[in-house]
């Protein structure tokens, strides 16, 4: 059974655990918050490294993207470097692909292509803002 753990900097009160099936394969998906503690996130990654199949990094991004360039965040990279054996990803791939698609698909319904929109954190939601 595959096991994926999202290590988040957010509140541990939002932790969750589910055993389900994805594409015909059983999988455990887990979210563990560290209440804003970078040291706790690092400790958790070190404890689980090599014991789980993948890490997701929550509450922060590895980089922000502006005009096609990536600007890596030192603190996030510092956390990610503690995953030596298990792959670790952040949500950047989803933000760059799915968010762009959602914006384009919603335009057919909302007709907002020529309207002004406020994206609260355009730096963090770069795919959405560019779309």
N, C-alpha and C positions, 0 to 999 in steps of 0.2 A: 504494500500500500504506500502510495506517495504521501509525503508530509510537507506542507508549505507553512511557514511561519512568517507573519508580518510583524516585524519589530518596530513599534511606533513610539515616538516621543510623547504622544498624547496620554490622556488619562487611562489608568488601568481599569477604571470603572466601565470602560467600553470594550473590555476584552471579550472575545468570543471564540467558540470552538464548534466545528461541524465536521461530521464524517458524511461524505456524499459520494456520488459517482460523477465523473466528468469524462466525456467522450468514451464511456464504457469502462473506465478505470476507477477503482476506489481511491479516494483521496481524503486526507485530513487537511482542513484549512483552519488556521488558527491566527488570531490577532492578539498580541501581547503589548500593552502599553507600559511605558516606563516613567510616567508622570513627569516628563520634562528632563529626566536625568540621562545625559549623554553617557555617563559612566555605567549606568545600569543597562543601557542599550548595548554597549560594548561587551559587558559581562555576559549578557544573555546570548549574544552572537557567538562569543567564545565558547560558552557552554554547549550550544547546539550545533556548532560548526562540525560538519561531517556526519551528523546524526539525523539531519533533515535533508530534504531534496532541494529546497530553494528557500531563500529569504526574500521578503519584500521589505523595503525601507519606508516606513510611514512617518508622517509628521514633518518631513523634510524632503528635499530633492537632492540628487547627486549634482545636478547642474541646472542652470537656467539657460535658455536659448534665446538669443536676440540676433535678428538679421542673419540667421544661418550659422552663427557662431555659438559655441558652448562655453559657458563660464562655470567652472566647477567650484563648488562650495567646500572650503577646506574642512569645516567641521564634519560635514556629511561624508566626505572622503575618508576622514579619520575614523569614522564609525565603520564604514564599508570595508576598510582594509583589514579589519579583524575577521572577516569571513575568508579563510584561507582555502577551504575545501568546497564549501557549498556556494553555488552561484547566488549573487545578491543583485536585485534590480529595484529601481524606483518606478514611479508611475509615468516617467517621461515618454515612454513609447506609446502609451495610451493617449497621453495629452497631444502627441504629435500626429496620431492617426485617427482614433475614434472620435475625439472632440471635433476635429475638422469635418469629419463626415456628418456628425450630428448637426453641426451648424448648417451645413449645406442642405441636408435633408429637411431640417426644420424651416428653411426659407420658403419651401413650397407651401407650407402651412401658414407661417407667420408673416410672410412677405416683408422681411426686415432688411433685405439686401441694401436698400438705399436709405435706411433709417440709422440714426445714431443709437449706439448701444453702450452701456457702461459695463465693462468687465472689471470687477473690483480688483483683481490681482492679475493684470494682463502679463506681468513678467512670469508668474507661476503658471498661468494657463495660456502659454504662448500659441499653441495650436488653435485654440478657440479664438484668441484675439486676432490672429492673422487671417483666419477663415472669415 
